[in-house]
Structure formats: C-alpha cells, structure tokens
Amino acid sequence: MLSAVRAGFDLSTKHANAFAPVFDCIGRRLDAAVCQPDFDSFFINDARQIIVAISDASWTDAAAVTAYSEHDVGPISTAADQALKATIRDCRSIGSDVSPDEVISVVWANWTGQALTSIRGNETSSKTLPDLAVGTLFSRSASVRGQLDAIAMAGGTPVLAIALNSIGSTSQRPKCSVRAIVTTFPTWACASGAVAGHG
C-alpha cells in the first residue's frame, strides 16, 4: 500500500512537502494492518466496499482506518451535501458569505481535533466517525467519485487515502487543508492472500 499511495501523489504539486509525509504514514499504517490475520475480514468483505484511511500532519505517526459499503456512499453523501447547504444558508442569513470549501475546511478541522483526542487516549477504535467529512468528498468531488467507481466496476476494492493538514487550526479559527488519493487495494497482500508468507 505504501508504494501505491506514493505513486498516486504528485510531488510537483503545491504543498507537497506538507502532505507527502502524511500519505507515507497512511501507506505504512495500511501495510501494517494488511499483514495482520485478524484484519482479513475487514479488508476482504463479502460486500463491495471502499477502504478509507486518514491521517493529519498534526498527528504523530497515526492513521484512522474505516470502510464504507457501496450502500453507505449514497446516504452519507446526501447527508453531507444537505448539511453543507444548510450551513452556508445559515451563514448567509446572518451576513457571512462563506464558500463550500471554507465550510468543508471547518468540518475536517473539527473531526481531526476530535479524532486526535481518541489517538492520544490510545483508544483502539474512535467513536468519532468521519462520515460527514468523508461525505463531503463523495458529494463534492466528481474526480474522486469517478476514480472510486472505475475501480469498483473493474472488480477491485478502492482505497481512499485522505491527508489532512490542520496545523495552526484553533477553536476560534478552525481550518484544515485536504488532499485525497484513490488507489486499488491489493487483496493478494492480506495475511491469507496469495503471497502470504512469501515476502
């Protein structure tokens, strides 16, 4: 996964120095999880799913990993889009003209701050699911949706790697930059996969 994630990130892009280490962290964490036999059922599911892995430049060598079935995508995308539009409408009603990108930045900043609390508490699973934040990517990024659909239609399992940079974010001024990479999960790499024990 590390090599696949690295291959999907364009190092010539703006702010590459900030996001490259975050994507590396995601790749390493996925590699560590893939080789654990207990996690096989998570990665190789009966239903079609999207594996989502997230890390933040403000975290220390940590990543959150979850999965959404194909049936989850529509509902969380719709919920995120409705929440986004309602927030923009409410802001404009009080004279604050905000853009969708500004609202999405705040959504991610709030989520990553809550997730960091779980990480610092060494919780094995966070109760702070990224549904709303991930839903904004599903609903607002045609490119991400297209890549996910293409992999799924070809019979693969898509991986959505999301790198965040919330450094400098405060409770008064929450902000977070977001970059996403879509790649294919190599099912053969699982502990029970075709190359198990042949590394």
Salt bridges, closest charged atoms under 4 A:
ASP24 OD2 - ARG6 NH2 2.98
ASP61 OD1 - ARG28 NH2 2.95
ASP61 OD2 - ARG29 NH2 3.48
GLU70 OE1 - ARG48 NH2 3.05
ASP81 OD2 - LYS85 NZ 3.09
ASP81 OD1 - ARG140 NH1 3.96
ASP97 OD1 - ARG92 NE 3.09
